[in-house]
Amino acid sequence: MYKPQRKPFKTNERRETVRRPAAPLANKRVAAKATVDEEVKPAKPVERVIPTFEDLKRQLAAWAETEKIPGKIQAWYTAETPAENCDWRIVKIIKGASEKLVIEAPVKDMERPEVVTRVNEQLKKDHLRIFGKALRQICFRATGDGQFALLVQVNLRGRNSAHGYKTFVDFLERSCPEIISCHHVQCTPDYMFDPTGTTPMKVEAKSAFGSDFISIGGTGIYMHVLDWAPKARNAWIGLPMRIESAIHPNQDDCFFEFYSGCSFVSASLANRFKKVASLDCREYAMQSSRLNGRNVPDENMRFYRGHVDADFFTKFFNKEENEGRWTFYFNLPGDESLASNVEQMAAQSRPERILLQTSNLEVATKEIKHFRREGYMLRKSIPLYLEPGSGKFEILFLFVPDRAGILGQNPAQKAKSRNVQRPQERVNRQNSAERPHFAQSAPTFKQRKG
């Protein structure tokens, strides 16, 4: 049987086919890429430039001109704060494969308090090595009179780290008289605790020594160690007096503080108003606010726990004992704005004044427009530089009712009821007359029995 012979394979031709020279254009691209890779250098970390006080003034003036904000901006309110009256942190950072504890200052280039340096040097000692590895941060909460309350966030998962924490607490009690309390803090989920942050988390604090409350600058008003407060205390302590000078209240006026925290402003102004109230949704805000309410001499302060929403105003003003000449003070946290329909319901409650404090200029623009639509015009804008040197500022806006109709709307009436009078549906008589109407009279007892 005939079998066709296969043609022998030519290896030289295959090699020539496989080893074709690269195109000139491809060679140029590869060479150019290699040159670029050699020239690329590791990028330097971007350093945040903190604006100066003059930069903030120009920024505020440009915003007011761009958004056509009515009225004249008042003088800036600020106060220099020494390092002993500011919050400090010793926080762990990761650089490559190594971990390091660094001191975080509230303001760049601020001189460290001696007690912060002393605690930082103690953490470097060898007998606290295991405790230092488990440590995440230490927060120094300033009281405003040179003392601190410590919050230690550490993962105590073993016997050695727990023993190190106990040794560290003994050092604080023995060698740091400036520290009046120490608490072990745990967060769920395991985030870094920040008293000024808005991240939702569950925070638990267990006291090693000292009280859960600290006095604010010797004013007799207390705040919880976990509660919110600006990092610099001096300007914040004087804020209630600045608010009083801006609104000039009468003895028959009432004051309501929303997003109150420890209710520091309302407790400070309790003797200037007939009655004061505050609202917050957090547990430790409720504890400190009720403590401050019991310490008010006139016993005219009350705290409400809940969220700032439209339904609260309806429920609150349905009670006759809550009638009065109210001043609303909204201290917005972070970059948040008021919830839906809060501006409308707050304006329908007919307050004598509305104070709005925010650090976000976009939120400020939106809220000014909302209150104008509800018949409240902007009277004053007060810039607040509560943390000098941080590059952050806030604005306190004062709104008053437009009783003269300057905004082109119906002026606010004092004697008008708080209840919203909605127009009733009108019945068309012509259409209703054409509809057949059947009526059947019910038989009496005698008619049914025959």
NORCOR-V89355 format. One record per residue. N is the residue number from 1. RES is the residue in one small letter. SS is DSSP state (2 for helix, 1 for strand, 0 for the rest). Layout:
n & res & ss
N & RES & SS
N & RES & SS
This chain:
n & res & ss
1 & m & 0
2 & y & 0
3 & k & 0
4 & p & 0
5 & q & 0
6 & r & 0
7 & k & 0
8 & p & 0
9 & f & 0
10 & k & 0
11 & t & 2
12 & n & 2
13 & e & 2
14 & r & 2
15 & r & 2
16 & e & 2
17 & t & 2
18 & v & 2
19 & r & 0
20 & r & 0
21 & p & 0
22 & a & 0
23 & a & 0
24 & p & 2
25 & l & 2
26 & a & 2
27 & n & 2
28 & k & 2
29 & r & 2
30 & v & 2
31 & a & 2
32 & a & 2
33 & k & 2
34 & a & 2
35 & t & 2
36 & v & 2
37 & d & 2
38 & e & 2
39 & e & 2
40 & v & 0
41 & k & 0
42 & p & 0
43 & a & 0
44 & k & 0
45 & p & 0
46 & v & 0
47 & e & 0
48 & r & 0
49 & v & 0
50 & i & 0
51 & p & 0
52 & t & 0
53 & f & 2
54 & e & 2
55 & d & 2
56 & l & 2
57 & k & 2
58 & r & 2
59 & q & 2
60 & l & 2
61 & a & 2
62 & a & 2
63 & w & 2
64 & a & 2
65 & e & 2
66 & t & 2
67 & e & 2
68 & k & 0
69 & i & 0
70 & p & 0
71 & g & 0
72 & k & 0
73 & i & 1
74 & q & 0
75 & a & 0
76 & w & 0
77 & y & 1
78 & t & 1
79 & a & 0
80 & e & 0
81 & t & 0
82 & p & 0
83 & a & 2
84 & e & 2
85 & n & 2
86 & c & 1
87 & d & 0
88 & w & 1
89 & r & 1
90 & i & 1
91 & v & 1
92 & k & 1
93 & i & 1
94 & i & 1
95 & k & 1
96 & g & 0
97 & a & 0
98 & s & 1
99 & e & 1
100 & k & 1
101 & l & 1
102 & v & 1
103 & i & 1
104 & e & 1
105 & a & 0
106 & p & 0
107 & v & 0
108 & k & 0
109 & d & 0
110 & m & 0
111 & e & 0
112 & r & 0
113 & p & 0
114 & e & 2
115 & v & 2
116 & v & 2
117 & t & 2
118 & r & 2
119 & v & 2
120 & n & 2
121 & e & 2
122 & q & 2
123 & l & 2
124 & k & 0
125 & k & 0
126 & d & 2
127 & h & 2
128 & l & 2
129 & r & 2
130 & i & 2
131 & f & 2
132 & g & 2
133 & k & 2
134 & a & 2
135 & l & 1
136 & r & 1
137 & q & 1
138 & i & 1
139 & c & 1
140 & f & 1
141 & r & 1
142 & a & 1
143 & t & 0
144 & g & 0
145 & d & 0
146 & g & 0
147 & q & 0
148 & f & 1
149 & a & 1
150 & l & 1
151 & l & 1
152 & v & 1
153 & q & 1
154 & v & 1
155 & n & 0
156 & l & 0
157 & r & 0
158 & g & 0
159 & r & 2
160 & n & 2
161 & s & 2
162 & a & 2
163 & h & 2
164 & g & 2
165 & y & 2
166 & k & 2
167 & t & 2
168 & f & 2
169 & v & 2
170 & d & 2
171 & f & 2
172 & l & 2
173 & e & 2
174 & r & 2
175 & s & 2
176 & c & 0
177 & p & 0
178 & e & 0
179 & i & 1
180 & i & 1
181 & s & 1
182 & c & 1
183 & h & 1
184 & h & 1
185 & v & 1
186 & q & 1
187 & c & 1
188 & t & 1
189 & p & 0
190 & d & 0
191 & y & 0
192 & m & 0
193 & f & 0
194 & d & 0
195 & p & 0
196 & t & 0
197 & g & 0
198 & t & 0
199 & t & 0
200 & p & 0
201 & m & 0
202 & k & 1
203 & v & 1
204 & e & 1
205 & a & 1
206 & k & 1
207 & s & 1
208 & a & 1
209 & f & 1
210 & g & 0
211 & s & 0
212 & d & 0
213 & f & 1
214 & i & 1
215 & s & 1
216 & i & 0
217 & g & 0
218 & g & 0
219 & t & 0
220 & g & 0
221 & i & 0
222 & y & 1
223 & m & 1
224 & h & 1
225 & v & 0
226 & l & 0
227 & d & 0
228 & w & 0
229 & a & 0
230 & p & 0
231 & k & 0
232 & a & 1
233 & r & 0
234 & n & 2
235 & a & 2
236 & w & 2
237 & i & 2
238 & g & 0
239 & l & 2
240 & p & 2
241 & m & 2
242 & r & 2
243 & i & 2
244 & e & 2
245 & s & 2
246 & a & 2
247 & i & 2
248 & h & 0
249 & p & 0
250 & n & 0
251 & q & 0
252 & d & 0
253 & d & 1
254 & c & 1
255 & f & 1
256 & f & 1
257 & e & 1
258 & f & 1
259 & y & 0
260 & s & 0
261 & g & 0
262 & c & 0
263 & s & 0
264 & f & 2
265 & v & 2
266 & s & 2
267 & a & 2
268 & s & 2
269 & l & 0
270 & a & 2
271 & n & 2
272 & r & 2
273 & f & 0
274 & k & 0
275 & k & 1
276 & v & 1
277 & a & 1
278 & s & 1
279 & l & 1
280 & d & 1
281 & c & 0
282 & r & 0
283 & e & 2
284 & y & 2
285 & a & 2
286 & m & 2
287 & q & 2
288 & s & 2
289 & s & 2
290 & r & 2
291 & l & 2
292 & n & 2
293 & g & 2
294 & r & 2
295 & n & 2
296 & v & 0
297 & p & 0
298 & d & 0
299 & e & 0
300 & n & 0
301 & m & 1
302 & r & 1
303 & f & 1
304 & y & 1
305 & r & 1
306 & g & 0
307 & h & 0
308 & v & 0
309 & d & 0
310 & a & 2
311 & d & 2
312 & f & 2
313 & f & 2
314 & t & 2
315 & k & 2
316 & f & 2
317 & f & 2
318 & n & 0
319 & k & 0
320 & e & 2
321 & e & 2
322 & n & 2
323 & e & 0
324 & g & 0
325 & r & 1
326 & w & 1
327 & t & 1
328 & f & 1
329 & y & 1
330 & f & 1
331 & n & 1
332 & l & 0
333 & p & 0
334 & g & 0
335 & d & 0
336 & e & 0
337 & s & 0
338 & l & 0
339 & a & 0
340 & s & 0
341 & n & 0
342 & v & 2
343 & e & 2
344 & q & 2
345 & m & 2
346 & a & 2
347 & a & 2
348 & q & 2
349 & s & 0
350 & r & 0
351 & p & 0
352 & e & 0
353 & r & 1
354 & i & 1
355 & l & 1
356 & l & 1
357 & q & 1
358 & t & 1
359 & s & 0
360 & n & 0
361 & l & 2
362 & e & 2
363 & v & 2
364 & a & 2
365 & t & 2
366 & k & 2
367 & e & 2
368 & i & 2
369 & k & 2
370 & h & 2
371 & f & 2
372 & r & 2
373 & r & 2
374 & e & 0
375 & g & 0
376 & y & 1
377 & m & 1
378 & l & 1
379 & r & 1
380 & k & 1
381 & s & 1
382 & i & 1
383 & p & 1
384 & l & 1
385 & y & 1
386 & l & 0
387 & e & 0
388 & p & 0
389 & g & 0
390 & s & 0
391 & g & 0
392 & k & 0
393 & f & 0
394 & e & 1
395 & i & 1
396 & l & 1
397 & f & 1
398 & l & 1
399 & f & 1
400 & v & 1
401 & p & 1
402 & d & 0
403 & r & 0
404 & a & 0
405 & g & 0
406 & i & 0
407 & l & 0
408 & g & 0
409 & q & 0
410 & n & 0
411 & p & 0
412 & a & 0
413 & q & 0
414 & k & 0
415 & a & 0
416 & k & 0
417 & s & 0
418 & r & 0
419 & n & 0
420 & v & 0
421 & q & 0
422 & r & 0
423 & p & 0
424 & q & 0
425 & e & 0
426 & r & 0
427 & v & 0
428 & n & 0
429 & r & 2
430 & q & 2
431 & n & 2
432 & s & 2
433 & a & 2
434 & e & 2
435 & r & 0
436 & p & 0
437 & h & 0
438 & f & 0
439 & a & 0
440 & q & 0
441 & s & 0
442 & a & 0
443 & p & 0
444 & t & 0
445 & f & 2
446 & k & 2
447 & q & 2
448 & r & 2
449 & k & 2
450 & g & 0
